[in-house]
Amino acid sequence: MSSAVARSGLVGRLFKSRPKTFITSLVILAIVAYVLITLLRTYYFFLKIELALSPPDLPQLTRVENEEFINKTGADGQTSDWFHFASQGTATVPIPYEWFLALEAPQAGPIRSLIDIGSDKAVFIEDFIYRHGFIRGGESAYNPDGLPIGLTKTPSIYLPGIDRHAPTMGFTCAACHTGQFTHNNTRYIVDGGPAVTDLGLFSRSIGAALGQTALSSNFNLLNARFDRFAERVLGKNNNVLTKSKLKDELQSTVTLLKKTSDIIKVTEGFTRNDALNRIGNQVFATDMERPANYSVVNAPVTYPHIWTTSWFDWVQYDGSIMQPLIRNAGEALGVKAYLDTRAPDNQRFASSINMANLHKMEQWLSGTHPLTGESENPEFNGLKSPKWPASLPAPDQKLADEGAKLYKNHCAGCHLPSTDSAEFWSDKHWQPIRYYANDNELLATDEPYLKLKIIKQQDIGTDPGQSQVLTSRRVNTTGLNLDTEVCTVVTFSPGDGQPETTALKYVDLNDSESASYALSLGAVVERTNQQWFSQNYTSPSARTEMQGGRPNCLQAGAGYKARPLNGVWATAPYLHNGSVATLDDLLTPASKRPVFVELGSQEFDVKKVGVRQSAQVEKLNRQVVDGKEKAVGSYYSDDGFFVLDTREAGNHNTGHSFEGPADHDDYARNGVIGPVFTEEQKSALIEYLKTL
């Protein structure tokens, strides 16, 4: 056979075999591609589940042997036990109450939660919850289920996830306004102080616990977590039908909660919360079912301490609200009290808020008016500011005496004289609130209130984020039918030939596509309060009492208020946004303050007075000074604490700075409020502040 013929025969055989080989190869490639795509999809699916259902890393639980309440008594000698657990009518965790009690702490990831087939695992409210900064409450008549301080059972509220009314778990005032710190194996609890909680981490943990339980319910063999949950929730009624319904309700609730996740631009972290934006989102976006009214979370503040607050002429960091019931009912709406925005006009603004409890809480905080008693030495008789505990190293009295002089010269002009001085109680600082009715009639409150100094943001120089929320945010209220009066600062002519004046005046507020957020929120809360009064047949005199004898006056953009400094030593971190860890740092020129601040530690720095900073953060701050650390960004440390980068918008530690010349007597310009202090002067002022 010739070579040509041989080649021809080989080619023919190859040609005949190619179609079969080609098709086989295509099939194999298709199978491989399908397997790869399936694996990738599965990988990304589990990656997505892993991200959604994995809990955050949390600090280890701080365990101590001793516990000391510093200021547990309010008006009429009543302790804070009732205040800690009285319901506001909120559904802060919008799931049935028995679900919350039955939830198990989430595992590190969803896969691990599925293969965990043990029994009697710790439920959510045992040690796990306290790693979010909550305070152990203990079982009592007011707290039969042993919830943390500030968490309570709301008897009945509509829950969309299960589409019916049910008891649920809500926050009380105490959830955000009960502080704590530890020192030398003792936990000190400060009623009315700023909480150390991280509600962002708490939400993630709740989501992971619910999600892992719902995931478990989808498996026949790996469903131990759901089985235990069902046994706790259903008890003797645990059967195939009730368990199937529970599974459906759980899946529906998880899906709904996923849709309502917040958009975070500035992470809040421990001790902070963007309350103003969150209240607006709940009322105007969620309650109105109008997503376009949503605003990102971008202006966190520390939880304010609330002793003495009842007698201020203006409250909130930005001095924006006057009336106590408006403040308290607005807070309740923000932590998810139910609000009806769609009923017919005469039924609209019905809510689940327990106004009677809100009023009772305010009475416990305020006591009776401090200037109407018979005592020659007035004092606040509601919740008092905390006194420096005898179990801590005593203040240096000699230094404190020097600090008192510094306070008078450099602090009292804004923060007022100390509350134990006769000058503090003088008519100069206590005045009736004057305002105009719509007919230009000048009215005044029956009693005087403490007149606080509000300093323009550009003068005090602290972070502008919170002060801009009420001035820049607009909301669409069309169809809400606000149609009410609110009191605000306006320029007008009182009539009778009088010149124009700028004063507080009641004005009509109606719906608008681009309404002022500040006035609209005040109007919604006003309508909500009035609806409750009507439904509960509240007499005019009782209404006046519950409203604190003050008009519903609102203002936006006035600046930041300077409150009295009684108990300030127990309110770290400092500045309105918590960007300064200690009093020592606050009295340091702003340009020399630490750039990174660690929040979440409960350890108290007795010398510097504030949140003790870890060695890792102190090292990081030294690197900034040396020019070796330039990265920008807040983060959670390996220990689970929140490290705040003060170079970020919303987190600035600028302003309120003592760095001017010593011979200057006109400060409060561009953030400079006083002269540079020596180390000895700082120590003296800190020792004095311990005594307030």
KASUL-V601741 format. One record per residue. N is the residue number from 0. RES is the residue in one letter. PHI is phi in radians with two decimals (* if undefined). Layout:
# KASUL-V601741
n/res/phi
N/RES/PHI
N/RES/PHI
This chain:
# KASUL-V601741
n/res/phi
0/M/*
1/S/-1.25
2/S/-1.11
3/A/-1.14
4/V/-1.14
5/A/-1.07
6/R/-1.12
7/S/-1.09
8/G/-1.17
9/L/-1.16
10/V/-1.09
11/G/-1.09
12/R/-1.14
13/L/-1.11
14/F/-1.08
15/K/-1.17
16/S/-1.52
17/R/-1.08
18/P/-0.97
19/K/-1.15
20/T/-1.13
21/F/-1.11
22/I/-1.15
23/T/-1.06
24/S/-1.09
25/L/-1.08
26/V/-1.08
27/I/-1.09
28/L/-1.08
29/A/-1.11
30/I/-1.12
31/V/-1.07
32/A/-1.08
33/Y/-1.09
34/V/-1.10
35/L/-1.11
36/I/-1.08
37/T/-1.09
38/L/-1.11
39/L/-1.13
40/R/-1.08
41/T/-1.11
42/Y/-1.09
43/Y/-1.18
44/F/-1.09
45/F/-1.22
46/L/-1.12
47/K/-1.12
48/I/-1.11
49/E/-1.03
50/L/-1.18
51/A/-1.32
52/L/-1.89
53/S/-1.66
54/P/-1.30
55/P/-1.28
56/D/-1.33
57/L/-2.08
58/P/-1.09
59/Q/-1.19
60/L/-1.17
61/T/-1.45
62/R/-1.80
63/V/-2.35
64/E/-1.60
65/N/-2.11
66/E/-2.44
67/E/-2.38
68/F/-1.45
69/I/-1.49
70/N/-2.47
71/K/-1.48
72/T/-1.88
73/G/-1.91
74/A/-1.07
75/D/1.03
76/G/1.26
77/Q/-1.40
78/T/-1.34
79/S/-1.47
80/D/-0.99
81/W/-1.16
82/F/-1.00
83/H/-1.13
84/F/-2.26
85/A/-1.32
86/S/-1.34
87/Q/-1.65
88/G/1.52
89/T/-1.95
90/A/-2.13
91/T/-1.03
92/V/-1.84
93/P/-1.36
94/I/-2.33
95/P/-0.98
96/Y/-1.00
97/E/-1.19
98/W/-1.12
99/F/-1.05
100/L/-1.17
101/A/-1.60
102/L/-1.11
103/E/-1.65
104/A/-1.01
105/P/-1.17
106/Q/-1.36
107/A/-1.07
108/G/-2.79
109/P/-1.13
110/I/-1.12
111/R/-1.12
112/S/-1.17
113/L/-1.33
114/I/-1.51
115/D/-1.39
116/I/-1.91
117/G/-1.26
118/S/-2.28
119/D/0.99
120/K/-1.26
121/A/-1.07
122/V/-1.40
123/F/-1.04
124/I/-1.47
125/E/-1.42
126/D/-0.91
127/F/-1.00
128/I/-1.19
129/Y/-1.31
130/R/-1.31
131/H/-1.58
132/G/1.78
133/F/-1.30
134/I/-1.96
135/R/-1.11
136/G/-1.68
137/G/1.40
138/E/-1.32
139/S/-2.80
140/A/-1.08
141/Y/-1.48
142/N/-2.45
143/P/-1.10
144/D/-1.72
145/G/1.16
146/L/-1.27
147/P/-1.08
148/I/-1.00
149/G/1.67
150/L/-1.89
151/T/-2.67
152/K/-1.59
153/T/-1.60
154/P/-1.02
155/S/-2.74
156/I/-2.73
157/Y/-1.27
158/L/-2.04
159/P/-1.08
160/G/-1.11
161/I/-1.96
162/D/0.98
163/R/-2.89
164/H/-1.38
165/A/-2.85
166/P/-1.11
167/T/-2.51
168/M/-1.84
169/G/-2.24
170/F/-1.52
171/T/-1.87
172/C/-0.96
173/A/-1.17
174/A/-1.08
175/C/-1.83
176/H/-2.17
177/T/-2.34
178/G/-1.65
179/Q/-2.71
180/F/-2.70
181/T/-2.10
182/H/-2.83
183/N/0.86
184/N/1.18
185/T/-2.25
186/R/-1.72
187/Y/-1.79
188/I/-1.93
189/V/-2.00
190/D/-1.17
191/G/1.46
192/G/-1.54
193/P/-1.24
194/A/-1.19
195/V/-1.80
196/T/-1.24
197/D/-2.11
198/L/-1.28
199/G/-1.14
200/L/-1.15
201/F/-1.06
202/S/-1.10
203/R/-1.13
204/S/-1.18
205/I/-1.05
206/G/-1.05
207/A/-1.16
208/A/-1.12
209/L/-1.15
210/G/-1.11
211/Q/-1.16
212/T/-1.19
213/A/-1.14
214/L/-1.06
215/S/-1.06
216/S/-1.19
217/N/-1.55
218/F/-2.06
219/N/-1.51
220/L/-1.78
221/L/-1.76
222/N/-1.98
223/A/-1.09
224/R/-1.09
225/F/-1.17
226/D/-1.05
227/R/-1.14
228/F/-1.05
229/A/-1.11
230/E/-1.09
231/R/-1.23
232/V/-1.30
233/L/-1.59
234/G/1.00
235/K/-1.21
236/N/-1.59
237/N/-1.33
238/N/-2.53
239/V/-1.03
240/L/-1.22
241/T/-1.17
242/K/-1.20
243/S/-1.13
244/K/-1.16
245/L/-1.07
246/K/-1.04
247/D/-1.10
248/E/-1.17
249/L/-1.14
250/Q/-1.08
251/S/-1.11
252/T/-1.14
253/V/-1.08
254/T/-1.07
255/L/-1.16
256/L/-1.12
257/K/-1.08
258/K/-1.27
259/T/-1.81
260/S/-1.14
261/D/-1.40
262/I/-1.78
263/I/-1.81
264/K/-1.73
265/V/-2.12
266/T/-1.10
267/E/-1.37
268/G/1.34
269/F/-1.13
270/T/1.35
271/R/-2.23
272/N/-2.79
273/D/-1.51
274/A/-1.12
275/L/-1.08
276/N/-1.20
277/R/-1.18
278/I/-1.09
279/G/-1.10
280/N/-1.14
281/Q/-1.17
282/V/-1.32
283/F/-1.64
284/A/-1.78
285/T/-1.34
286/D/-1.11
287/M/-1.49
288/E/0.94
289/R/-2.30
290/P/-1.00
291/A/-1.12
292/N/-1.48
293/Y/-1.28
294/S/-2.25
295/V/-1.15
296/V/-1.37
297/N/-2.54
298/A/-2.42
299/P/-1.22
300/V/-2.32
301/T/-1.27
302/Y/-1.08
303/P/-1.25
304/H/-1.39
305/I/-2.07
306/W/-1.15
307/T/1.31
308/T/-1.02
309/S/-1.00
310/W/-1.87
311/F/-1.32
312/D/-1.31
313/W/-2.33
314/V/-2.10
315/Q/1.34
316/Y/-0.97
317/D/-1.62
318/G/0.94
319/S/-1.84
320/I/-2.24
321/M/-1.93
322/Q/-1.47
323/P/-1.02
324/L/-1.21
325/I/-1.11
326/R/-1.04
327/N/-1.27
328/A/-1.19
329/G/-1.09
330/E/-1.10
331/A/-1.10
332/L/-1.10
333/G/-1.17
334/V/-1.76
335/K/1.31
336/A/-1.26
337/Y/-1.25
338/L/-2.41
339/D/-1.58
340/T/-1.91
341/R/-2.18
342/A/-1.21
343/P/-0.96
344/D/-0.90
345/N/-1.33
346/Q/-1.99
347/R/-1.15
348/F/1.30
349/A/-1.15
350/S/-2.50
351/S/-1.65
352/I/-1.10
353/N/-1.59
354/M/-1.10
355/A/-1.07
356/N/-1.18
357/L/-1.03
358/H/-1.14
359/K/-1.14
360/M/-1.08
361/E/-1.12
362/Q/-1.10
363/W/-1.11
364/L/-1.25
365/S/-1.52
366/G/1.20
367/T/-1.52
368/H/-1.02
369/P/-1.18
370/L/-1.79
371/T/-1.78
372/G/-1.46
373/E/-1.62
374/S/-1.20
375/E/-1.34
376/N/-2.05
377/P/-1.07
378/E/-2.76
379/F/-1.23
380/N/-2.07
381/G/-1.64
382/L/-1.18
383/K/-1.54
384/S/-1.16
385/P/-1.22
386/K/-1.73
387/W/-0.96
388/P/-1.12
389/A/-1.14
390/S/-1.38
391/L/-1.62
392/P/-0.94
393/A/-1.13
394/P/-1.05
395/D/-1.35
396/Q/-1.12
397/K/-1.12
398/L/-1.15
399/A/-1.07
400/D/-1.10
401/E/-1.20
402/G/-1.13
403/A/-1.06
404/K/-1.18
405/L/-1.11
406/Y/-1.06
407/K/-1.09
408/N/-1.42
409/H/-2.14
410/C/-2.13
411/A/-1.13
412/G/-1.07
413/C/-1.83
414/H/-1.57
415/L/1.29
416/P/-1.07
417/S/-1.08
418/T/-1.21
419/D/-1.68
420/S/-1.75
421/A/-1.14
422/E/-1.11
423/F/-1.02
424/W/-1.61
425/S/-1.37
426/D/-1.10
427/K/-1.07
428/H/-1.86
429/W/-2.01
430/Q/-2.46
431/P/-1.11
432/I/-1.55
433/R/-1.90
434/Y/-2.71
435/Y/-1.88
436/A/-1.45
437/N/-1.10
438/D/-1.56
439/N/1.16
440/E/-1.42
441/L/-1.38
442/L/-2.05
443/A/-2.61
444/T/-1.21
445/D/-1.20
446/E/-2.11
447/P/-1.42
448/Y/-2.30
449/L/-1.27
450/K/-1.49
451/L/-1.65
452/K/-1.53
453/I/-1.94
454/I/-1.85
455/K/-1.02
456/Q/-1.03
457/Q/-1.17
458/D/-1.53
459/I/-1.31
460/G/1.34
461/T/-1.36
462/D/-0.90
463/P/-1.43
464/G/-0.88
465/Q/-1.18
466/S/-1.23
467/Q/-1.63
468/V/-1.04
469/L/-1.30
470/T/-1.51
471/S/-1.75
472/R/-1.40
473/R/-2.09
474/V/-2.36
475/N/-1.59
476/T/-1.93
477/T/-1.01
478/G/1.51
479/L/-1.36
480/N/1.06
481/L/-1.09
482/D/0.74
483/T/-2.55
484/E/-1.86
485/V/-2.33
486/C/-1.78
487/T/-2.62
488/V/-1.42
489/V/-2.41
490/T/-1.79
491/F/-2.75
492/S/-1.81
493/P/-1.16
494/G/1.68
495/D/0.96
496/G/1.32
497/Q/-1.32
498/P/-1.24
499/E/-1.06
500/T/-2.41
501/T/-1.83
502/A/-2.72
503/L/-1.33
504/K/-2.61
505/Y/-1.31
506/V/-2.29
507/D/-1.33
508/L/-2.22
509/N/-2.09
510/D/-1.16
511/S/-2.76
512/E/-1.28
513/S/-2.43
514/A/-1.51
515/S/-1.07
516/Y/-1.09
517/A/-1.04
518/L/-1.25
519/S/-1.14
520/L/-1.12
521/G/-1.07
522/A/-1.23
523/V/-1.07
524/V/-1.16
525/E/-1.06
526/R/-1.10
527/T/-1.11
528/N/-1.10
529/Q/-1.14
530/Q/-1.11
531/W/-1.12
532/F/-1.00
533/S/-1.13
534/Q/-1.17
535/N/-1.90
536/Y/0.90
537/T/-1.43
538/S/-1.21
539/P/-0.99
540/S/-1.17
541/A/-1.19
542/R/-1.06
543/T/-1.05
544/E/-1.12
545/M/-1.15
546/Q/-1.49
547/G/1.28
548/G/1.18
549/R/-2.19
550/P/-1.31
551/N/-1.49
552/C/-1.70
553/L/-2.37
554/Q/-2.64
555/A/-2.24
556/G/1.41
557/A/-1.26
558/G/2.28
559/Y/-2.04
560/K/-1.49
561/A/-1.88
562/R/-1.69
563/P/-0.99
564/L/-1.75
565/N/-1.14
566/G/1.38
567/V/-1.09
568/W/-1.06
569/A/-1.78
570/T/-2.16
571/A/-1.11
572/P/-1.36
573/Y/-1.87
574/L/1.15
575/H/-1.10
576/N/-1.81
577/G/1.18
578/S/-1.58
579/V/-2.26
580/A/-1.37
581/T/-2.40
582/L/-1.10
583/D/-1.04
584/D/-1.18
585/L/-1.17
586/L/-1.52
587/T/-1.61
588/P/-0.87
589/A/-0.96
590/S/-1.17
591/K/-1.92
592/R/-1.28
593/P/-1.02
594/V/-1.31
595/F/-1.83
596/V/-2.22
597/E/-1.64
598/L/-2.04
599/G/2.09
600/S/-1.22
601/Q/-1.71
602/E/-1.33
603/F/-1.59
604/D/-1.60
605/V/-1.22
606/K/-1.35
607/K/-1.42
608/V/1.13
609/G/2.73
610/V/-1.46
611/R/-1.12
612/Q/-1.71
613/S/-1.30
614/A/-1.09
615/Q/-1.14
616/V/-1.26
617/E/-1.10
618/K/-1.12
619/L/-1.08
620/N/-1.20
621/R/-1.15
622/Q/-1.14
623/V/-1.11
624/V/-1.07
625/D/-1.38
626/G/1.40
627/K/-1.68
628/E/-2.22
629/K/-2.16
630/A/-1.13
631/V/-1.94
632/G/2.57
633/S/-1.31
634/Y/-2.79
635/Y/-1.68
636/S/-1.30
637/D/-1.07
638/D/-1.48
639/G/1.60
640/F/-1.47
641/F/-1.67
642/V/-1.82
643/L/-1.60
644/D/-1.63
645/T/-1.32
646/R/-1.49
647/E/-1.46
648/A/-1.03
649/G/1.65
650/N/-2.02
651/H/-1.04
652/N/-1.83
653/T/-1.37
654/G/1.38
655/H/0.82
656/S/-1.92
657/F/-1.67
658/E/-2.64
659/G/-1.60
660/P/-1.22
661/A/-1.17
662/D/-1.63
663/H/-1.62
664/D/-2.15
665/D/-2.28
666/Y/-1.72
667/A/1.02
668/R/-2.34
669/N/0.96
670/G/1.56
671/V/-1.61
672/I/-2.08
673/G/-3.06
674/P/-1.37
675/V/-1.18
676/F/-1.61
677/T/-1.31
678/E/-1.06
679/E/-1.16
680/Q/-1.16
681/K/-1.04
682/S/-1.07
683/A/-1.13
684/L/-1.15
685/I/-1.12
686/E/-1.09
687/Y/-1.20
688/L/-1.10
689/K/-1.11
690/T/-1.54
691/L/-1.40
